[in-house]
Amino acid sequence: MNPLSALDPHQIRSVRQLIKGLAGKHTVLISTHILPEAEMTCNRMLIMFDGRILAADTPENLQKLMSGNSQIRAEIAAPLVELNEYFMAHAEVEHFNLSPADGNMSGARSRRAKASICGPQIFSLVRERGWACANSPAAGNSLEDIYLQVTKPEEEEKN
């Protein structure tokens, strides 16, 4: 059980600040599967799986290390067929997944070696075509993405 789950938002912030304050003079070890909480609280991370440490660094450095497999995520009010054609025409996009989202929005996820370039390209396409975008195309990996990538079974990597 997460000890913070029984706290209200003010108390959660107080506990986070307490932990950060202690970290200045002490080592505070937190073991959790709640990765967004760990990202907001911790300045170093260890990703363990099956009793082994698979990654250890700051959240920022882990994201940089994994940026070769960064994902772009956006919700765009556009026909799935047109988005599919766009991604198919760009060979540098390694993988993409389009799915219906809320209302007339389409969820677009793509993986590319230079994801920091792909986000502006998608934004430019949205602007040129006059489509609406519920959120700006964001590049990077969340800690959840990094955890899933680092801990995925070897048989998944071969597929």
N, C-alpha and C positions, 0 to 999 in steps of 0.2 A: 504494500500500500504506500502511496505517495504521502509523506507527512504534510505536504502543503495542500493536499486536496480538501482538507477540512477547514481551511482558512479562507477568510474573505479576501478580496483583492488588496485591501490596505495592509492586512497582516502578511500576505504573500510578499508584498514589496518590502515590508519591514524585515522579514526574514532574509530576503535577498540582500538587502543592505547590510544586515548583521554578518552574513557570510562573507560578503566582499570586504567588510571592515576587518574581520578576523584574518582574512587572507593576506593582509599587509604584513602581519607578524607571525602568522601560523599557517600550517598546511591544513586545509579543510578538504576532506575526501568525501565526495558525494557519489553514490552508486544509484543510477536511475536509468529507466528506459524512456523517460519523458524528455526527449531530446530538445524540444524548444525551451524547456525550463533550464536544462543544462547550458544551452547556448546563451541564455540571458544571465546566467549566474556565474559560470566558470570561465577562467582565463586559460586553462589547459584541459585537454581531453585525452582520454585513453579509450579506444574502442576495443573491447574484449569480446571474443567469441570462442566458445568451446574451450575455455581455459587459457587462451593465448591472447597476447596483446597484438592486434593487427595494425593499429595506427595510434600514434601519440604525438600531439602538437597542439598549438593554439587553434581555436575554431577557424580563424582567418587563414592560417597556413594550411590546414586540412582542406579548406575550400580551394586554395590556390593549387595545392598538389593534385586535387581531383579535377581541376578546371579543364583538363583535356577531354573530359566526358561531361562537360557542362550541359545543362538543359536550358532551353528557352521555353517559357510558359506564357501564354496569353489567351485571353478570351476575346474573340473578335466576332462582330456581327457581320458574317460573310457566308456565302454559300460554301458548304463543305467541298463541292466539286471544284470551285475556283481555288480554294486553299490547297487542295490536293494537287492540282495542276502546278501551282507555284512551287510547292516543295519537291515535286517530281522533277521539275526543270532545274533544280539546283543540286547538282551532283555532290557538292561539298557537304550537304546535310546527310549525316550518316544514317539517321533513323528519325521518323516522325510519326506522330500518332494524333489523329484528329478525331474529335468526338463531339456530339451535340452537348451543349451546355444549357444554361437557363435561357428561356425565351428563344430568341432568334440568334443567340450567341453560339459560337463554336469554340471548343477548347482545342488549342493547338499546343503540342509539345514537340520539340525537335532537339536532337542531339547533334552537335557539330564540334569539330576540333577548336574552332575560334568562335565560341558562343558570344563573345563580347561584340563581334562584328554582326552576327546574325540578328540580334535584337534590333539594332537600328534599321537593318534592311526590312525586317517585318514591319516596324513602325512606319517606314517610308511607304511600303506597299499599302498599308491601311490608310494612310493619309491620301495617297494618289487615287485610290479607288473610292474614297469617301465612306469607308466603313467605320463603324463605331468600335472602340476598343475599351472594354471594361477595366482593364488594367494594362499598364505598359509592359511590353515584352521584357521579362526579367531574365537575366542570365545568372548562372551560378548553381550551386548545389546546396540544398539544405543539409543539415546534419543527418536528417533521415535518409536523403539520397546517398550521402557518403557512407553511412552505416550499411545500407542495403548493397551498395557497390562493393564495399570491403568484405562483407560477410557472405556474399552470394556463393552458393555451392559451385564447385569446379565444373559440374556437368552443365550448369546454366551458362558458364562462360564459353563453352564450346559451341553452343547453339547460336 
